[in-house]
Amino acid sequence: MYCRQCQKSIEMDGTVFCPYCGSRLVTEETGEAQENEAKKWLTKALAVTSFPERKKILQQGLQQVPDSKLLQWELLFIGEPVRKPPKGRLDYSIIKCWILQIYLKPEEFTPDEKTAMREKLFDDPQLNRTAAMFGDPEKKKEEYLERICRDYIAVFMEEDNRLMGSIFGFKREKNREKYLAGPAADMIRRMKTDDGLTADQREQLANTFYRAFSQRMNGKTAFLDEALQA
């Protein structure tokens, strides 16, 4: 038997809790059944486009599989809606990656809002708890940041006609790397000069966002590189 939390081998028969980290132990057979059950709930959740509904399904899954790291991880990417968003501003905070909006439209947010959004990038309690469930928490935090950046580019940049440009109301599908280079460069500059982050956090966020952009644009970064040098 081994502990799914700390990954250490347990040789004592009949042990219920891990003597190293205190986590409840499960047999290999039980663990496989729980993982399959969690995957079913995850598939069901990802099949819906409504984030509130997706969150509800994930929480229902956790009622059935309380120790599922898979479901807990996916919940990280669903945020909490603002109760009373400022007048004239649409509230997308249920989509977790929206926290990067402070680098595209910083003028739209108050200092307190910016502080709260920064914390969700690097020091969110939910993030810390979930990352601690894995063998290498710091690596999982890096994965979290990478996905936040990729999701933001996909949802809030590639789908924005104001950034992508449109012809007769139709969004351009080609040359994404060209149309988004300017806004992406502006965001990276703001990340690099954000006094609300530590020097290491600024560098990590800017580099991660650059890599995410490269991934989304299939490695085409020439326009972004040019914009960053301007």
C-alpha positions in Angstrom: 0.0 0.0 0.0 1.1 3.6 -0.6 -0.2 7.0 0.4 -1.8 8.8 -2.5 -1.1 12.1 -0.7 2.6 11.9 0.2 3.4 9.0 -2.1 5.2 7.0 0.6 5.0 3.2 0.9 3.1 1.8 3.8 3.9 -1.8 4.9 1.7 -2.1 7.9 -1.5 -4.2 7.2 -4.8 -2.8 8.4 -3.5 0.8 8.6 -6.3 3.3 8.0 -4.3 6.5 8.1 -0.8 7.3 6.7 1.7 7.4 9.6 3.7 10.0 7.7 1.1 12.7 6.7 -2.1 11.5 8.4 -4.1 11.1 5.2 -6.8 8.4 5.0 -5.4 5.4 3.0 -7.2 3.6 0.2 -6.4 0.4 -1.4 -5.3 0.3 -5.1 -8.6 -1.2 -6.1 -10.7 1.4 -4.2 -8.4 4.2 -5.5 -8.9 3.2 -9.1 -12.7 3.0 -8.7 -12.7 6.5 -7.1 -10.5 7.9 -9.9 -12.9 6.5 -12.6 -15.8 8.0 -10.7 -14.1 11.4 -10.6 -13.3 11.3 -14.3 -17.0 10.7 -15.0 -17.9 13.8 -13.0 -15.2 15.8 -14.7 -16.3 14.8 -18.2 -19.9 15.8 -17.2 -18.7 19.2 -15.9 -16.6 20.1 -18.9 -19.5 19.3 -21.2 -21.4 22.4 -20.0 -20.4 25.9 -21.0 -22.0 27.6 -18.0 -19.4 28.1 -15.3 -21.9 28.3 -12.4 -23.4 25.0 -13.7 -19.9 23.5 -14.1 -19.0 24.4 -10.6 -22.2 22.9 -9.3 -21.4 19.6 -11.1 -17.9 19.5 -9.7 -19.1 20.1 -6.2 -21.6 17.3 -6.6 -18.8 15.0 -7.8 -16.8 15.9 -4.7 -19.7 14.8 -2.5 -19.3 11.4 -4.1 -15.5 11.4 -4.3 -14.4 13.8 -1.5 -10.6 13.1 -1.9 -10.5 13.6 -5.7 -7.5 15.8 -6.6 -8.8 15.8 -10.2 -12.1 17.6 -9.3 -10.4 19.9 -6.8 -7.9 20.9 -9.4 -10.6 21.8 -12.0 -12.5 23.9 -9.4 -9.5 26.1 -9.2 -10.4 27.6 -12.6 -13.8 28.7 -11.6 -14.0 32.0 -9.7 -16.5 33.7 -7.6 -18.8 36.4 -9.1 -18.6 39.9 -7.7 -21.8 40.7 -5.9 -22.1 44.3 -7.1 -19.8 45.0 -10.1 -19.2 48.7 -10.8 -21.8 50.3 -13.0 -21.1 49.8 -16.7 -18.6 47.0 -16.2 -19.4 43.4 -17.1 -18.5 40.9 -14.5 -16.6 37.9 -15.7 -15.1 36.9 -12.3 -16.8 33.5 -12.4 -14.2 32.7 -15.0 -11.0 32.5 -13.0 -8.6 33.6 -15.7 -10.4 37.0 -15.8 -8.0 38.0 -13.0 -5.4 38.8 -15.7 -7.7 41.6 -17.0 -5.9 43.9 -14.6 -3.0 43.9 -17.0 -5.1 44.6 -20.1 -7.5 47.2 -18.7 -5.9 48.3 -15.4 -7.8 51.5 -15.3 -11.1 49.6 -14.8 -10.1 48.3 -11.4 -9.7 49.8 -7.9 -6.4 49.3 -6.0 -8.2 46.8 -3.7 -9.6 44.8 -6.6 -6.1 44.6 -8.1 -4.7 43.4 -4.9 -7.3 40.7 -4.6 -6.8 39.6 -8.2 -3.0 39.4 -7.7 -3.4 37.2 -4.7 -5.5 34.7 -6.7 -2.5 34.3 -9.0 0.1 33.5 -6.4 -1.3 33.2 -2.9 -4.9 32.1 -3.0 -5.9 29.8 -0.1 -7.8 27.5 -2.4 -4.7 27.2 -4.7 -2.4 26.5 -1.7 -4.7 23.8 -0.3 -5.2 22.1 -3.7 -1.5 22.2 -4.6 -0.6 20.7 -1.3 -2.6 17.6 -2.3 0.1 16.8 -4.9 3.6 15.5 -4.5 5.2 18.7 -5.8 3.0 21.7 -4.8 5.3 24.3 -6.4 5.2 22.5 -9.7 1.4 22.4 -9.6 1.3 26.2 -8.9 3.4 26.7 -12.0 0.9 24.5 -14.0 -1.9 26.6 -12.5 -0.4 29.9 -13.6 0.3 28.5 -17.1 -3.3 27.4 -17.5 -4.6 30.7 -16.2 -2.6 32.5 -18.9 -3.6 30.1 -21.7 -7.3 30.3 -20.7 -7.2 34.1 -20.6 -5.7 34.4 -24.1 -8.2 31.9 -25.5 -11.3 33.3 -23.8 -10.7 37.0 -23.4 -8.3 37.9 -26.2 -9.0 35.5 -29.1 -12.8 35.9 -28.7 -12.7 39.7 -28.4 -13.6 41.4 -31.7 -12.2 44.7 -30.4 -8.7 43.0 -30.2 -9.0 40.6 -33.1 -10.8 43.1 -35.4 -13.8 42.2 -37.4 -15.1 42.6 -40.9 -18.9 43.3 -41.3 -19.4 41.9 -37.7 -17.4 38.7 -38.4 -14.4 37.9 -36.2 -11.1 37.4 -38.1 -9.9 33.8 -37.7 -6.5 34.2 -39.3 -3.4 36.1 -38.2 -4.2 35.9 -34.5 -0.6 36.3 -33.6 -0.5 39.7 -35.5 -3.7 41.2 -34.1 -3.0 40.2 -30.5 0.7 41.0 -30.4 0.1 44.6 -29.4 -2.3 43.9 -26.5 -0.2 41.0 -25.3 3.0 43.1 -25.3 1.2 45.8 -23.3 0.2 43.2 -20.7 3.7 41.8 -20.4 5.1 45.2 -19.9 2.6 45.9 -17.1 3.4 42.5 -15.5 7.1 43.4 -15.5 6.5 46.7 -13.8 3.7 45.7 -11.4 4.8 46.9 -7.9 2.1 44.8 -6.3 4.2 41.7 -7.1 7.6 40.6 -6.0 10.5 40.7 -8.5 10.4 36.9 -8.9 6.6 37.0 -9.3 6.8 39.7 -12.0 9.4 37.7 -13.9 7.5 34.4 -13.6 4.2 35.9 -14.7 5.6 37.7 -17.7 7.6 34.7 -18.8 4.6 32.3 -18.3 2.3 34.6 -20.3 4.8 34.8 -23.1 5.0 31.0 -23.3 1.2 30.7 -23.2 0.9 33.2 -26.1 3.5 31.1 -28.0 1.5 27.9 -27.4 -1.8 29.5 -28.4 -0.2 30.9 -31.6 1.5 27.7 -32.5 5.0 29.2 -31.9 4.4 32.3 -34.0 5.9 35.1 -31.8 7.6 37.3 -34.3 4.9 40.0 -34.1 5.0 39.9 -30.3 8.7 40.0 -30.1 8.7 43.1 -32.4 6.0 44.8 -30.3 8.0 44.1 -27.1 11.0 45.8 -28.6 9.0 48.9 -29.7 
